[in-house]
């Protein structure tokens, strides 16, 4: 009776007063009832609500003091053990042995305000400064939050975008708020440990084309560890539906990873400076697949400034990862030819390596400005490719170097890439080794390219017939093999050709395409296909084709004159009509091939 009449109203007043002071009157708290056991020091609060005041929030917005995040929290039951009421009232110290929160519902509303930019923002008032008039110390040994239903709402220009996670588990150890805890580097948000377990969830991007999902997320601030399992970023539509809905070209990207882990994660710098720092990041057993359908065109855009290291420097979030370790990552690029409606694929299988100094933080770059990548992979699941990249993170023109080697392999392995796209196949060829060393920036590349090979022969193919087969064009294949290409390097006379790369970049070419174009220049020179020779021999081939074509036309012309008694003008007209019919037939065939290819793609599931 004494407690109900005296202490309970006092405790109720103190709780509400503390919440108002600690949150600058933005939040109010209310609940159904408080149950207190004085002998055991236990306290239970039923149906607790922490609600932001919308009127106060509007006033803070007008004053340009409103926070970016608002929280609405509903707790079915809050249980507190070993709560010393006397110590609170007499010594102004709050000690709690254990706090258990059952089935809380937490709703965070994020609305970004430009005036909250951390660069321009002044120092924030510490939490202790907000409570010191009522309490000198708050110490909680353990907090358990069971089965949290979490909702996050992002507001941009009045549009609300939601995603939800259910049944999240959180354990917090050793919470301390006093005059010294703010400066304690061993604590993260006043705690010695926060352990969070999030079950799988799926988030769709605002445009509806992609979704992000994972099986489990574990965060432990004491072990400084963040672990994600079965991570995926993939389209919500299959390839055919994706491009039809989008209506233009571009990349269809699927990224899946068994394990993504950050070790040695600096939670303190995240909370204090909004910087993402970790000693190591691991990507294990993953696949990055990029697909492009060239039937759909996109307007050419300027790609200058979009190199990977330049994009990293443009990120608003400051980050620093000492070592990024790739463990068995597969990378593939596939392209649907707009001419032949076939898909060509290039793959880099079982990629391993380390990328050092992955950072855009100017203070770290003062000590070391270079980001280095040492990678090994199997090119087309055949030859061993070793590469070394060095990126100058401070270069205004995106300077970088890359060098490497490709080991022995059968060159017919590249047919998976060139046959569908170019209607050309390697009949035979043995690669001994490729060695390249290139310096480049956003505008040009220079370097050397060496390619040792022998027995190179190619076939030029016809378009697919009605039965789906493609025949070899014997004459053109003979021309290419006998005149256009060197069958080996060194050639039959022992002359060794080194490719010298000196290429200005097409501003519309993306970073990796610009790299490929530079390497292609070296390849062409090594196989004997320099610019002058290529033009000369191609002109020769054109002339031979014209002669052959002219002979055939002459035969038809004279045959028609003598057999059909038609004039030359009539025969020429018939010839043009036949050519138009043949062109229309080819176009109709390509249309059918495209429709057939799209039907095959429609059978796929999203993300295949």
PESULWO-V568523 format. One record per pair of residues at least 4 apart in sequence whose ideal C-beta (glycine too) atoms are under 7 Angstrom apart, sorted by the first residue. I is the first residue (numbers start at 0). GAP is how many residues later the second one is. Records with the same first field share a line. If there is no record, write none. Layout:
BEGIN
I->GAP + GAP
END
This chain:
BEGIN
0->4
1->4
2->4 + 5 + 33 + 35
3->4
5->4
6->4 + 78
7->4 + 26
8->4
9->4
10->4 + 23 + 74
11->4 + 22
12->4
13->4 + 120
14->4 + 14
15->4 + 13
16->4 + 117
17->4 + 113 + 116
18->4 + 8 + 9 + 10
19->5
20->109 + 110 + 113
21->105 + 108 + 109
22->4
24->31
25->26 + 27 + 30 + 31 + 34
26->23 + 24 + 25 + 26
27->23 + 25
28->20 + 21
29->19
30->14 + 15 + 16 + 17 + 18
31->14 + 15
32->13
33->9 + 11
34->8 + 9
35->7
36->5
40->41 + 42 + 43
41->38 + 39 + 41
42->37 + 40
43->33 + 34 + 35
44->33
45->31
46->29
47->27 + 30
48->25
49->21 + 23
50->21
51->5 + 18 + 19 + 20
52->4
53->4
54->4
55->4
56->4 + 9 + 13
57->4
58->4
59->5 + 6
60->5
63->51
65->47
67->42 + 43 + 44 + 45 + 48
68->39 + 41
69->39
70->35 + 37
71->35
72->31 + 33
73->30 + 31
74->26 + 29
75->26 + 27
76->25
77->23
78->21
79->16 + 19
80->16 + 17
81->14 + 15
82->13
83->4 + 11
84->4
85->4
86->4 + 6 + 8
87->4 + 5 + 6
91->42 + 43 + 44
92->42 + 43 + 44
93->41 + 43 + 44
94->44
95->44 + 45
96->44
97->43 + 44
98->41 + 44
99->44
100->43 + 44 + 45
101->44
102->43 + 44
103->41 + 44
104->44
105->42 + 44
106->44 + 46
107->44
108->44 + 46
109->42 + 43 + 44 + 45
110->44
115->5
116->4
117->156
124->4 + 5
125->56
126->4 + 50
127->4 + 49 + 50 + 51 + 54
130->4 + 46
131->4
135->42
136->40 + 41
137->39
138->36 + 37
139->35
140->33
141->31
142->29 + 32
143->27
144->25
145->23
146->20
147->20 + 22
148->17
149->14 + 15 + 18
150->11 + 13
151->11
152->7 + 9
153->7
154->5
160->45
162->40
164->33 + 36
166->32
167->28 + 29 + 30
168->28
169->26
170->24
171->19 + 21 + 22
172->18 + 19 + 20
173->17 + 18 + 19
174->15 + 16
175->5 + 14
176->4 + 13
179->4
180->6 + 9
184->83
185->6
186->4 + 5
187->6 + 33 + 79 + 80 + 83
188->82
190->30
191->30
192->27 + 28 + 29
193->27
194->25
195->23
196->21
197->18 + 19
198->17
199->13 + 14 + 15 + 16
200->12
201->9 + 11
202->8 + 9
203->4 + 7 + 32
204->4 + 5 + 6
207->28
208->26 + 27 + 33
209->23 + 24 + 25 + 26
210->23 + 25
211->21
212->19
213->14 + 15 + 16 + 17
214->14 + 15
215->13
216->11
217->9
218->7
219->5
220->46
223->40 + 41 + 43
224->38 + 40
225->35 + 36 + 39
226->34
227->32
228->29 + 30
229->28
230->26 + 29
231->23 + 24
232->22
233->20 + 372 + 373
234->7 + 17 + 371 + 372
235->370
236->4 + 5 + 8 + 369
237->4 + 363 + 364 + 366 + 367 + 368
238->4 + 13 + 52 + 54 + 362 + 365
239->4 + 358 + 361 + 362
240->4
241->4 + 10
242->50 + 53
245->4
247->48 + 49 + 50
248->43 + 44 + 47 + 48 + 49
249->48
250->39 + 41
251->39
252->37
253->35 + 353
254->33
255->30 + 31
256->26 + 29
257->26 + 27 + 28
258->23 + 25 + 26
259->23
260->21
261->16 + 19
262->15 + 16 + 17
263->14 + 15 + 16
264->13
265->4 + 11 + 12
266->4
267->4
268->4 + 6 + 8
269->4 + 5 + 6
274->43 + 44 + 86
275->41 + 43
276->43
277->43
278->43
279->42 + 43 + 45
280->40 + 43 + 44
281->43 + 45
282->43 + 44 + 46
283->43 + 44
284->43
285->43
286->43
287->41 + 43
288->43
289->43
290->43
291->43
292->43
293->41 + 42 + 43 + 44
294->41 + 43 + 299
299->208
300->207
301->205 + 206
302->204 + 205 + 206 + 207
303->138 + 203
304->5 + 137
305->4 + 5 + 204 + 205
306->4 + 91 + 135 + 204
307->4 + 203
308->4 + 62 + 82 + 84 + 89 + 91
309->4 + 88
311->48
312->47 + 80
314->4 + 45
317->42 + 43
318->40 + 41
319->39 + 41 + 44
320->37 + 38
322->31 + 33
323->30 + 31 + 34
324->29
325->25 + 26 + 27
326->25
327->22 + 24
328->22
329->19 + 20 + 21
330->17 + 20
331->13 + 14 + 15
332->13
333->9 + 10 + 11
334->8 + 9 + 86
335->5 + 7 + 261
336->4 + 5 + 7 + 83 + 84
339->80 + 83 + 123
340->249 + 252 + 253 + 256
341->78
342->77
343->72 + 73 + 74 + 76 + 77
344->71 + 72
345->34 + 71
346->33 + 34
347->29 + 31 + 37
348->28 + 29 + 32
349->27 + 28
350->24 + 26
351->24
352->20 + 21 + 22 + 23
353->20
354->16 + 18
355->15 + 16
356->11 + 13 + 14 + 15
357->13
358->5 + 6
360->4
361->4
363->4
364->4 + 28 + 29
368->23 + 24 + 25
369->20 + 21 + 22 + 23
370->20 + 22
371->17 + 18
372->16
373->14
374->12
375->8 + 10
376->8
377->4 + 6
378->4 + 6 + 27
379->33 + 34 + 36
381->27 + 28 + 31
382->23 + 24 + 25 + 26 + 48
383->23
384->19 + 21
385->18 + 19
386->15 + 17
387->14 + 15 + 16
388->11 + 13
389->10 + 11
390->9
391->7 + 8
394->4 + 46
396->44 + 45 + 46
397->43 + 44
398->42
399->40
400->37 + 38
401->36
402->33 + 34 + 35
403->32
404->28 + 29 + 30
405->27 + 28
406->26
407->23 + 24 + 25
408->4 + 22
409->20
410->15 + 18 + 19 + 20 + 42 + 45
411->14 + 17
413->4 + 12
414->4 + 10 + 11
416->4
417->4 + 6 + 7
418->5 + 6
422->38
423->34 + 36 + 37
424->33 + 34 + 36
425->32
426->30 + 31 + 32
427->27 + 29
428->24 + 26 + 27 + 28
429->23 + 24 + 25
430->22
431->20 + 21
432->19
433->16 + 17
434->15
435->11 + 12 + 13 + 83 + 86
436->10 + 11
437->7 + 9 + 63 + 80
438->6 + 7 + 8
439->5 + 78
441->63
442->61 + 62
443->59 + 60 + 61
444->56 + 58 + 73
445->55 + 56
446->54
447->50 + 51 + 52 + 53
448->50 + 52 + 70 + 73 + 74 + 77
449->48
450->38 + 72 + 75
451->37
452->35 + 36
453->33 + 34
454->32 + 33
455->29 + 31 + 32 + 71
456->24
457->19 + 22 + 23
458->13 + 18
459->13 + 16 + 17 + 20
460->9 + 10 + 11 + 12
461->8 + 9 + 11
462->7
463->4 + 5 + 6 + 129
464->4
471->5
472->4
473->4
474->4
475->4 + 65
476->4
477->4
478->4 + 5 + 62
479->4 + 5
480->4
482->54
483->45 + 53
484->42 + 43 + 44
485->5 + 41 + 42
488->7 + 8 + 37
489->4 + 5 + 6
490->4
496->28 + 29 + 31
498->22 + 23 + 24 + 26 + 27
499->25
500->17 + 20 + 21
502->14 + 15 + 18
504->4 + 9
508->4 + 5 + 8
509->4
510->4
511->4
512->4
513->4
514->4
515->4
516->4
518->4
519->4
520->4
521->4
522->4
523->5 + 6
524->5
527->5
528->4 + 5
529->4
530->4
531->4
532->4
533->4
534->4
535->4
536->4
537->4
538->4
539->4
540->4
541->4
542->4
543->4
544->4
545->4
546->4
547->4
548->4
549->4
550->4
551->4
552->4 + 22
553->4
554->4
555->4
556->4 + 11 + 14
557->4
558->4
559->4 + 6 + 11
560->5 + 7
565->4 + 5
567->4
568->4
569->4
570->4
571->4
572->4
573->4
574->4
575->4
576->4
577->4
578->4
579->4
580->4
581->4
582->4
583->4
584->4
585->4
586->4
587->4
588->4
589->4
590->4
591->4
592->4
593->4
594->4
595->4
596->4
597->4
603->4
END
